[in-house]
Amino acid sequence: MDLTRRQLYAYVALGVVVLALGVRYIVLPRAGAEPDGSRLALAPLAASPSAAPSVAPDVTVYVCGAVRSPGVVRLPAGARVCDAIELAGGATSAAELAAVNLAAKVIDGQQIVVPERGAAPAAAVGDTSSPAAGGLVNINTASVAELEELDGVGPATAQAIVDYRTEQGPFGAIEDIMNVPGIGDAKFAAMKDSITV
């Protein structure tokens, strides 16, 4: 009986040792491998948003007039007129920058004219900021003086239009001008045939 009991204890002890070794060499390596595998699986997911960022397309504008290097320049979306002028070499010493809304956002395909000091060049700005054939005033690029030429638009309304497009960005359609405070159906009806975007 004593010998059988000793054998039983030995078998139990051996079983415990085998079980401990099995846990040590079989279960623990697998548990340790799971975090490594999950890290490898997560790496591409973390990299995927930065791999394909959402980037707005660039805009291309033509800068001319009193700038050092007139020509076509490319800017990131949301850039301002002052950025376009800087890319065109900056304004010359003869430029009348007060006649240009430097804070306005540029629009793809826009022509930015920097006039020289004096009334005659300022009038030429109006000719280049609107289509020559139709004689329409582009409400996205026209100066305060040009906007005042529209029916029903006085100095305060013209300034409100410029302020609105500076803060909100360019008008997408001529009807959007009715979002400007002070411009209702009647004023829009008076100017709609004379404006464009």
Backbone hydrogen bonds, N-H to C=O, Kabsch-Sander energy under -0.5 kcal/mol:
donor,donor_aa,acceptor,acceptor_aa,energy
5,R,1,M,-2.5
6,R,2,D,-2.2
7,Q,3,L,-2.3
8,L,4,T,-2.5
9,Y,5,R,-2.3
10,A,6,R,-2.4
11,Y,7,Q,-2.8
12,V,8,L,-2.4
13,A,9,Y,-2.8
14,L,10,A,-2.7
15,G,11,Y,-2.5
16,V,12,V,-2.3
17,V,13,A,-2.2
18,V,14,L,-2.7
19,L,15,G,-2.6
20,A,16,V,-2.5
21,L,17,V,-2.6
22,G,18,V,-2.5
23,V,19,L,-2.3
24,R,20,A,-2.4
25,Y,21,L,-2.8
26,I,22,G,-2.1
27,V,22,G,-1.2
28,L,23,V,-2.3
30,R,26,I,-1.0
31,A,27,V,-2.3
32,G,28,L,-2.6
33,A,29,P,-1.8
34,E,30,R,-1.5
36,D,32,G,-0.9
37,G,33,A,-2.8
38,S,34,E,-2.7
39,R,35,P,-2.3
40,L,36,D,-2.2
41,A,37,G,-2.1
42,L,38,S,-2.0
43,A,39,R,-1.5
45,L,41,A,-0.7
46,A,42,L,-2.4
47,A,43,A,-1.7
48,S,44,P,-1.8
50,S,46,A,-0.5
51,A,47,A,-1.6
52,A,48,S,-1.2
55,V,53,P,-0.9
59,V,75,L,-3.1
61,V,73,V,-2.4
62,Y,110,Q,-2.8
63,V,61,V,-0.6
63,V,71,G,-2.7
64,C,62,Y,-0.5
64,C,112,I,-2.6
66,A,114,V,-3.6
67,V,65,G,-2.2
68,R,90,G,-2.4
69,S,88,A,-3.1
71,G,63,V,-2.5
73,V,61,V,-2.8
75,L,59,V,-2.9
79,A,76,P,-1.7
81,V,104,A,-2.2
82,C,102,L,-2.2
83,D,80,R,-0.7
84,A,80,R,-1.6
85,I,81,V,-2.4
86,E,82,C,-1.8
87,L,83,D,-2.1
88,A,84,A,-1.2
89,G,86,E,-1.4
90,G,85,I,-2.6
92,T,66,A,-2.2
95,A,92,T,-1.5
96,E,115,P,-3.2
97,L,95,A,-0.8
99,A,96,E,-1.7
100,V,97,L,-1.7
102,L,100,V,-1.5
104,A,101,N,-1.2
106,V,79,A,-2.5
109,G,60,T,-3.4
110,Q,107,I,-2.3
112,I,62,Y,-3.4
112,I,110,Q,-0.5
113,V,111,Q,-0.6
114,V,64,C,-2.4
114,V,112,I,-0.6
117,R,94,A,-2.1
122,A,118,G,-1.1
123,A,119,A,-1.8
124,A,120,A,-1.4
125,V,121,P,-1.1
126,G,122,A,-0.8
127,D,123,A,-1.0
128,T,124,A,-1.7
129,S,125,V,-1.6
130,S,126,G,-0.6
135,G,131,P,-1.7
137,V,194,S,-2.9
138,N,136,L,-0.6
139,I,137,V,-0.8
139,I,196,T,-2.4
141,T,138,N,-1.2
142,A,138,N,-2.5
147,L,143,S,-2.3
148,E,144,V,-1.7
149,E,145,A,-0.5
149,E,146,E,-1.0
150,L,147,L,-1.6
153,V,150,L,-1.7
154,G,152,G,-0.6
158,A,154,G,-2.7
159,Q,155,P,-2.2
160,A,156,A,-2.0
161,I,157,T,-2.2
162,V,158,A,-2.0
163,D,159,Q,-2.8
164,Y,160,A,-2.4
165,R,161,I,-2.3
166,T,162,V,-1.8
167,E,163,D,-2.0
168,Q,164,Y,-3.3
169,G,165,R,-1.4
176,D,173,A,-1.5
177,I,174,I,-1.6
178,M,175,E,-1.8
179,N,176,D,-2.0
180,V,177,I,-1.5
183,I,180,V,-2.0
184,G,182,G,-0.7
188,F,184,G,-2.3
189,A,185,D,-2.5
190,A,186,A,-1.6
191,M,187,K,-1.5
192,K,188,F,-2.4
194,S,191,M,-2.5
195,I,191,M,-0.5
195,I,192,K,-0.6
196,T,137,V,-2.3
